[in-house]
Amino acid sequence: MSETTSPTELTSQYTAQVSADLERNTKEQERIGAEIAALQEQLTALQRDHQVLVGIQQVIDTAPPSARSEPAAAADNAAVPAPRTETATTPGTGTRKRTKAKKTGSAARRSPAKKPATAPPAAKKPTTAPSAAKSDTAKTKQTKLVDLVRGHLAEQSEPRSAAEIATALGQAHPDRSIKTTVIRTTLEGLVARTQAQRTKQGSSVYYTAPETPEKATSKQTEEAASAEA
C-alpha cells in the first residue's frame, strides 16, 4: 500500500516553505539596501570632491600668464647676482697681497697687547663650593620613598598602619610631601615583593617588616612557652 499525504499536511508544508522563502527574501532585500546606501554615500563624496577639484582647475586656468610667470622670474633674478665691474684690478694683485700682509702684521702686533686682558681662571674657583653643596643636598633629596618606608618598618617592633607610617615619615622629612595613599601603595608593593608583611585586625590593616630567622625562632619559642603554660 502506498502512503498518501492528506491535504492538511501538504498545506502545512507549503506554508512553512513559503514562510522560509519570505524571510530569506526580506533579509536579502535588507542586505542589498544597506550596500546601496553605502555606495550612494561614496558616490556623493566623490561628486563633492570632483566639484572642488573642478573649481580649483578653473581658477588656475583663468589666472593670467604673467601672474604665473612672475614668481619664477623673481626667483631667477634673486638667484643670479648682479655683475661686479672690476677696473684695473688685474694689475693690482700685488697691492692686494701687500694689504693682506699689512693686515696680518698689524694683527700680529696687536695680539700680544690683548693677552693680559684675558680674565684669570682663578676667579672661577669659588663657584665649586656652592655646586658641591647643591650636589650633596640633591643626593639627600633623592632618597626613594620605598627605602624610607622599608627602613621605618625595620625600626618598629609593633605593626603600624599606613596612616601612622605617613605621619611619622612626614614629621621626620618635612621637606617632602608624603600622603597616606602613596604610603599604602608603597606598602602593598613591598608586600608583593615579600619585603613586608600585612596583617588585618578587624577593618584595619597593619604592616610589619619581614621576619628574620632569629625573630621566627624566638616567636616559636614564645608560642611554645605560652602553650606549656
C-alpha positions as CSV (number, residue, x, y, z in Angstrom):
1,M,0.0,0.0,0.0
2,S,1.4,3.4,-0.9
3,E,1.3,6.1,1.7
4,T,-0.8,9.2,0.8
5,T,-0.4,12.6,2.4
6,S,-3.5,14.4,3.5
7,P,-4.4,17.9,2.2
8,T,-3.7,19.4,5.6
9,E,-0.1,18.1,5.7
10,L,0.5,19.5,2.2
11,T,-0.9,22.8,3.2
12,S,1.4,22.9,6.3
13,Q,4.5,22.0,4.2
14,Y,3.8,24.7,1.6
15,T,3.1,27.3,4.4
16,A,6.4,26.5,6.1
17,Q,8.3,26.7,2.8
18,V,6.7,30.0,1.8
19,S,7.4,31.5,5.2
20,A,11.1,30.5,4.9
21,D,11.3,31.9,1.4
22,L,9.7,35.2,2.5
23,E,12.1,35.5,5.4
24,R,15.1,34.8,3.2
25,N,13.8,37.4,0.6
26,T,13.4,40.0,3.3
27,K,16.9,39.5,4.6
28,E,18.3,39.7,1.1
29,Q,16.5,43.0,0.4
30,E,17.9,44.5,3.6
31,R,21.4,43.4,2.7
32,I,21.2,44.9,-0.8
33,G,19.6,48.1,0.5
34,A,22.5,48.6,3.0
35,E,25.0,48.1,0.2
36,I,23.2,50.6,-2.0
37,A,23.1,53.2,0.8
38,A,26.9,52.8,1.4
39,L,27.6,53.1,-2.3
40,Q,25.4,56.1,-2.5
41,E,27.4,57.8,0.3
42,Q,30.6,57.0,-1.5
43,L,29.2,58.4,-4.8
44,T,28.1,61.6,-3.0
45,A,31.6,62.1,-1.5
46,L,33.2,61.6,-4.9
47,Q,30.9,64.0,-6.6
48,R,31.7,66.7,-3.9
49,D,35.4,66.2,-4.3
50,H,35.0,66.4,-8.1
51,Q,33.3,69.7,-7.8
52,V,36.1,71.1,-5.6
53,L,38.8,69.9,-8.0
54,V,37.0,71.4,-11.0
55,G,36.7,74.7,-9.2
56,I,40.4,74.8,-8.4
57,Q,41.3,73.8,-12.0
58,Q,39.1,76.7,-13.3
59,V,40.9,79.2,-11.1
60,I,44.3,78.0,-12.3
61,D,43.2,78.2,-15.9
62,T,41.7,81.7,-15.6
63,A,44.8,83.2,-14.0
64,P,46.8,85.4,-16.3
65,P,50.1,84.0,-17.6
66,S,52.0,87.0,-16.2
67,A,50.9,86.1,-12.6
68,R,52.1,82.5,-13.1
69,S,55.4,83.6,-14.6
70,E,56.2,86.4,-12.1
71,P,57.2,84.1,-9.2
72,A,59.6,82.1,-11.4
73,A,61.1,85.3,-12.9
74,A,61.6,86.8,-9.4
75,A,63.3,83.5,-8.3
76,D,65.7,83.7,-11.3
77,N,66.5,87.3,-10.6
78,A,67.2,86.6,-7.0
79,A,69.4,83.6,-7.8
80,V,71.7,85.5,-10.2
81,P,73.8,88.2,-8.5
82,A,74.5,91.5,-10.3
83,P,77.8,91.6,-12.2
84,R,80.6,93.5,-10.5
85,T,82.8,95.7,-12.6
86,E,86.4,95.4,-11.8
87,T,88.5,98.3,-13.1
88,A,92.3,97.9,-13.1
89,T,92.1,95.0,-10.6
90,T,94.3,92.6,-12.5
91,P,97.5,94.7,-12.2
92,G,96.7,95.4,-8.6
93,T,97.1,91.9,-7.4
94,G,100.4,92.8,-5.8
95,T,98.6,95.6,-3.9
96,R,96.1,93.2,-2.5
97,K,98.8,90.9,-1.3
98,R,100.5,93.9,0.3
99,T,97.3,95.0,2.1
100,K,96.8,91.4,3.3
101,A,100.4,91.3,4.6
102,K,99.9,94.7,6.3
103,K,96.7,93.4,8.0
104,T,98.3,90.2,9.2
105,G,101.3,92.2,10.5
106,S,99.1,94.7,12.4
107,A,97.1,91.8,13.8
108,A,100.3,90.1,15.0
109,R,101.4,93.3,16.6
110,R,98.0,93.7,18.3
111,S,97.7,90.2,19.6
112,P,100.4,90.4,22.3
113,A,98.8,93.6,23.7
114,K,95.5,91.8,24.1
115,K,96.8,88.8,26.1
116,P,96.8,90.5,29.5
117,A,93.1,91.4,29.0
118,T,92.0,87.8,29.4
119,A,90.4,87.0,32.8
120,P,92.4,84.8,35.2
121,P,91.0,81.3,35.6
122,A,91.4,81.6,39.4
123,A,88.3,83.8,39.6
124,K,86.0,80.9,38.8
125,K,87.3,78.6,41.6
126,P,84.9,79.9,44.4
127,T,81.9,78.6,42.4
128,T,82.8,75.0,43.0
129,A,81.9,75.1,46.7
130,P,78.2,76.0,46.2
131,S,77.9,73.4,43.4
132,A,79.3,70.7,45.7
133,A,76.8,71.8,48.4
134,K,74.0,71.6,45.9
135,S,75.1,68.2,44.8
136,D,75.1,67.0,48.4
137,T,71.6,68.3,49.0
138,A,70.4,66.8,45.8
139,K,71.8,63.4,46.9
140,T,69.9,63.6,50.2
141,K,66.7,64.6,48.4
142,Q,67.0,61.6,46.1
143,T,66.3,59.1,48.8
144,K,63.5,56.9,47.5
145,L,60.2,56.7,49.4
146,V,60.3,52.9,49.3
147,D,63.6,52.9,51.1
148,L,62.2,55.3,53.8
149,V,59.2,53.0,54.3
150,R,61.3,49.9,54.5
151,G,63.7,51.4,57.0
152,H,60.8,52.7,59.1
153,L,59.3,49.2,59.3
154,A,62.6,47.7,60.2
155,E,62.9,50.1,63.2
156,Q,59.4,49.3,64.5
157,S,58.7,46.5,66.9
158,E,54.9,46.6,66.5
159,P,52.6,46.6,63.4
160,R,51.9,50.1,62.0
161,S,49.1,51.3,59.7
162,A,49.7,53.3,56.6
163,A,48.4,56.5,58.2
164,E,50.8,56.1,61.2
165,I,53.7,55.5,58.8
166,A,52.8,58.5,56.7
167,T,52.6,60.7,59.8
168,A,55.9,59.5,61.2
169,L,57.7,60.0,57.8
170,G,56.1,63.4,57.3
171,Q,57.5,64.5,60.7
172,A,60.9,63.1,60.0
173,H,61.1,64.6,56.5
174,P,59.1,67.9,56.5
175,D,60.6,68.9,53.1
176,R,58.7,66.1,51.3
177,S,55.0,65.8,50.7
178,I,54.1,62.3,52.0
179,K,50.5,61.2,51.5
180,T,48.7,58.2,53.1
181,T,47.6,56.8,49.7
182,V,51.1,56.8,48.3
183,I,52.4,55.1,51.5
184,R,49.7,52.5,51.2
185,T,50.6,51.8,47.6
186,T,54.3,51.5,48.5
187,L,53.5,49.1,51.4
188,E,51.4,46.9,49.1
189,G,54.3,46.8,46.6
190,L,56.7,45.7,49.4
191,V,54.2,43.0,50.5
192,A,54.0,41.8,46.9
193,R,57.9,41.5,46.9
194,T,57.8,39.8,50.3
195,Q,59.7,42.7,51.8
196,A,56.9,43.4,54.2
197,Q,54.1,41.6,56.0
198,R,50.4,42.6,56.2
199,T,48.0,41.7,59.0
200,K,44.4,42.6,59.4
201,Q,42.7,43.4,62.7
202,G,39.0,44.0,62.1
203,S,38.7,46.5,59.3
204,S,42.2,48.0,59.9
205,V,45.3,46.8,58.0
206,Y,48.7,46.9,59.6
207,Y,52.2,46.3,58.2
208,T,55.4,45.0,59.7
209,A,58.9,44.2,58.5
210,P,59.5,40.7,57.2
211,E,60.5,38.2,59.9
212,T,64.2,37.2,60.1
213,P,65.2,33.7,61.1
214,E,66.1,34.9,64.6
215,K,62.7,36.5,65.0
216,A,60.9,33.4,63.7
217,T,62.7,31.1,66.2
218,S,62.1,33.5,69.1
219,K,58.4,33.7,68.2
220,Q,58.2,29.9,68.0
221,T,59.8,29.6,71.4
222,E,57.4,32.1,72.9
223,E,54.4,30.3,71.4
224,A,55.7,27.0,72.8
225,A,56.2,28.5,76.2
226,S,52.8,30.0,76.2
227,A,51.3,26.7,75.2
228,E,53.1,24.9,78.0
229,A,51.9,27.5,80.5
